[in-house]
Amino acid sequence: MKILKWLSSILALALILVACNIDDTVDSEGEGNGSEYKLIINEYLASNDFCCYSEFDYPDWFEIYNYGTEAVDIGGMYVSDSKNDYTQHQIPTTDPLTTTIEPGGFLVIFCDKNINAGPLHVAFALGSGGDDITLVESDGRTIIDELTFGPQDTDYSMGLNPDGGTIWQQYSTPTPGKSNTGEVPSFPPSISDINVTPATIQPSDNVRISATVTDPDGDLASVTLTYGTDEVAMTANGDTYYSDLGTFDDGTVMSFFITAIDAEEQTTISDTLSFQVGYVPPVLFINEFLASNDNIDVDGTGTFPDWIEIYNPGSEAVDIGGYFVTDGLDELTAWQIPETASDTTTIPAGGFIVLIANKTPELGVLHVNLKLSGGGEQIGLTAPNGTTVIDSLTYLDQTTDVSEGRKPDGSDNWENFTTPTPGISNN
């Protein structure tokens, strides 16, 4: 029996090493996963008799590891034990304190079919003879990570060593919710939510630049602002850091960036942004959007992408080439619309343009490297300086194939449209 158990362990490990390569995950269309979430299935146990007790017996489980520098709430995402059904179980969005994974953190999903026990208990169990595990974004299509494993030994887990790596190792002492190596990972600082105030700067105005700067390890050493040829230390107010720069001449265009360094000398440098004294941004509206699309072929590709419509109510055309679009207002420069095709990116007076949010920018300048979450998030349009917000919104859970839009166009009144109107008036 010991020989058979040893052989089954070797076979399981071999199957996993062949099947589980985090750089080779594919979606249901056979394409790269395309997810920007830095999450990975880090450890699992599919045959649990006496190991890793939960308050509800000895369930199968798998562990998700956040190897990024930002917290991620998995509420609204899907998990499954079948690559043929990526939407088998959706993590509830009702308890973000429970479903959020901090940077460098771990979260255990209990595969016990006891969904009433809490948001981390899912409606399936893992097969000890071999099974799949998948983690998919809230759109039900974009794969974050997936794996296939073979026969498992009872009370032995399989985990990545080091955490988030590519080598799978069997553990006689599983480590659910903890590092597989016993080490505590160290992460560089994070810079977000950069703001320049006032939004429209006149020659008499004092300019303040602020940002949210945090360090997951709690050992932030310095935060500096470089503008032009000058560098100054930024003042801390909790996690907000700011510098007051005084006044500038009319027409001045000033570039700047922020540098954060922690005690281990890990360094994060923000994007280089700018502000312009006397700049008056155009009036543009995010006028309609669709964040859960199963049947509306807005770009003629048959792939049913998310989309965002921009409306120009003015009397002059506006070229949005060089503008930024984002799905998180703490990162205003998430994606820059190319400046190479003004005939395509120009919105005529009183006209509309549709941005295709399907993470395939290679298909054209209006295809942005973003996807919208059907579970709710933010949308922002930012001027080419990267700091002036032209328009933004925050939305909640969406109904599939139902858009939200302003009616009348450009107004503050939002309505649901069972017949969406991308590229034309909502009136």
Order of alpha helices (4+ residues) and beta strands (2+ residues): alpha-beta-beta-beta-beta-beta-alpha-beta-beta-beta-beta-beta-beta-beta-beta-beta-beta-beta-beta-beta-beta-beta-beta-beta-beta-beta-beta-alpha-beta-beta-beta-beta-beta-beta-beta
